[in-house]
Structure formats: structure tokens, C-alpha cells
């Protein structure tokens, strides 16, 4: 798996401010988070840690990801924003993953998980995106989804229909998310939507750190 080769990179993107009296060395915790988000199952992650002399449970690694509660940084001012949503399954139910991506850097700008796809929810997503980044002068690249266009119009944001081109950046990221979440049948089983959204935000931070 090519993502695993990126484990040798910096782990500075992982903030461990949540740690209080954790008995695991921070370096091992960062490696555990990095391995799991990069593509290893919880079982394989604890197996690698065990070989390094760190014996922890699957739940421990899961809790590290949740407690770190990472999310993409703000403060960007992109010229274009690729905007889209895609279906994510949690406990055999459908949820919609909204994502905004800067096609020039291939980085996530914002990511949210919703129970449906509507104009109102798209407006919530856009409002949060505008609070984090300077996107008022950006051109939003969208498909033919009416709810995306309507929400952008209500916010007075410029948009352009684009099926391929720079909009492919968000499609590529969605494909990677789907590949990653379908690799292990228990990735989003027996969890609350908030737990899945925390993992997805952490994935976004990991993805951004490598771009």
C-alpha cells in the first residue's frame, strides 16, 4: 500500500495536547495514529506497535484518534474551490460527506458529515467554510447538483459547472476516502456518526500534511 511509505514523514501534524496521564510514549501514540489513518487496520496497527515494545489495545488507538480531534487548518485564500458531496456508509446507513478542496494544492479546506444532502445543509457547510477561509472571491467548481448551486447563489458566491478539469481533485480525494473506509469492514461499524466524522477530519489533516 503506497500510503504506508508516507509513515516515515513528519508527524508534526498530530497535536497531542489532549494527553494528560497517558502511559504510552507520545512518539508511539503519534505513530499509532499515523499508521491507522494512513491505511492500517486497528489490529495491524497494534501489531506493529507491539513489535516496537508498545502493547496497547485496539480501543486505545481508536481513542487516540478521537481524543486528538484534529481538523484542517483555516486561513487559506484559494482562487478556486472544488465542492462536492459523496455517500459514506455508517452502520449500513447512508450519510453524506461534504468536502471543499483547493485544486491548486489538493488540500482539504473543510469537511463535514451530514445525514442528507439539501440546500440548507449546503448553506451550513458554506457558512463554516467562509468562517475558516477567505473564499469570497474564489470560483467554486461544482457538478450539476441543484442544491450546491442554489446554496452558492444565496451566499453570493461565484461558481462554474465543471465535470472534469480542476474539479477532479475532489473526486480523487473521495475515491481515496472510499478506498480507505472500505478496506476494513469494521471501519465505520458500531460507531456513532460523530466518531466517523472525527476519523474523517483526521484523515483530512493527514492528507493535507503530505501535500
N, C-alpha and C positions, 0 to 999 in steps of 0.2 A: 504494500500500500504506500503510494508516494508521499502521503501526508506524514507518515511516521518519520521520514527523513528530516522533517522540519523540527523534530523534537530537540535537535542539537542547537537550535537557535535560542535567542534570549527569552527568558520567562519574565522579563520586567513588566509585561502587560498584566501580570497576575498580582492583584493587591490583596495582601493577607492581613489587612487591618482588623478583620473580624476575629483574628486569633487572640485568645485570652490565656488559657492554660492548656493549650493543645500539646500533647506529649510527642507528637511527630515533628521531626525537624522541618523547618519551613522549606528547605530545598526539596525534600521528599514530597511535601504537600504540593508544591508548585509542579513538580514532575508528574504527580498523580493527576492533577487537574489537566495538565497539558496533554498527557497521553490519552486520557478519556475523551477529551474534546476533539483531539486530532484523529481519533478513529479506533482506539482500543475499547473493547467492552470493559465493563467493571471487573469481570472475572480475570481478563487478561491483564488489566492494569494492576490489580493487587498481586497477580503472579509475578510481574516484573518487579514491583516494589519488594516482594518477599525475597527475590534473588539479590536485592540490594541490602537485605538485612532489615527491612521495614515491614513488619507484619501488621496489616490493618485489614478491616473488613470492607466488603462492597459498599455497605451503608456509609462507612467513614468517607470513602472517596466521593460518593454521591453527596454527602453533607458538605464536603469541602466546596464543591461546585456551587451548591445552593447558598451557602453562607457567604462566599466571596461576592455573590450578587453583582457580577460585572455587567457593564453595558458600554456600547460605543461612546467615545468622547464626543463632545459638541464643539462648536466654534468654527466649523468649516463654511466656506463660501463658494460652492461649486457653480460652474457655468451651466451644467446640465444635471438633471436628476432622473434616473431610471426608476419608475414607480410601478409596482405590480403587487399582486397577491397570489397565494397558492395554497392548496389544501394540505393540511397536516392532520394525520390521524392520531387521536389520543384515546386509548381505551375503546377503540372501534367507533369513535365518534369523529365527525369532521369539524375541524377548526380552520380558520383562515389566517395564514401568516402574511402580514403586510410588511413590505420592505422597501426602503428607499436607498438607492446605491448611486455613488458618484462614478460614472463610467470612465472618467479620466484616471481615477486611482483604483477602481474596482473595489472600493471600500463601502461597507455598510455605513449609512448615515443614521438610520433609525430602523427599528424592528419592533413589531407588536404582534400579538396573537389575539384574534377575536373569534367570537362564536359564529359570526356570519360575515357577509360582505354587503354593506349598504352604503349609501351616500353619507348618512350620519356618522357611521364608524370611520369612513374615509376622512371626514372632516376632523374627527378627533385625532386621527393619525397625523394629518397635515398640521393641525394646531401644535401638536407636540414637536413635530419636525421643525416648524418655524421657531419654536422656543429654543431649540438646541442649535440651529444652524441659520446662517444668513442665506436663505433660498428665495427671497422675494424677487430677485432679478434672474433667477435660473429658469431654464426651459425644461419643463417636465416631459419626459418621454413615456408615452402610455400606449396601451393597445386600444381596442375598440370598446372597452368596458364603460358603459354609460355612467356608472356610479363614480368612477375615477374622474371623468371629465366634468361631471356636474359639481363635484366637490371642489375641484380646482377652479372652476368658474366662480363659485361662491366665495372663494378666498382671493379672487382677483389674480390668480397665478397663470402664467403663460404655459401652454402645453402644446405638444406636437404628437400626432399619431405616427408611430414608428414601429414596424413589425420586426425589423432586424437592426442592423447597424449598432449604434451605441447602446440600444436597449437590450442587446444580447447579454450585457454584463449582469443584469439582474436575473435573467433566465439561467445563465451559467451557475450563479450562486444558488438559485433554487434547486437546480439539478444536484449540486453538491450536498445541500441540506437533505434532500430526499434520499440520496445515496447513503449518506451518513446515518440518518434516522431509520432507514430500512435495513441497515446492516445487522442490527441486533433486534430480535423480536421483542425484547423487554425494554427497549429504549424509552418508549412512551407508554408503557403498560403499567396499570395500577398506580398512576400518579395523577395529581391534580393539574389542571391547565396552567396554573401559576408556576408549578415546578417545571413543566415543559418549557414555558416561556423563559424562565431563568436560564435553563440549559441553552436555549437558542440565542439568548443575548450573549452568553459566554462564548458560544461558537462564533458569533459575530466579532467579538473582541479578538479572539484567536485568529480569525480570518484577516482582520484588519492589520494585526501585528506583522503578518507575513507579506503584506503588500506595501 
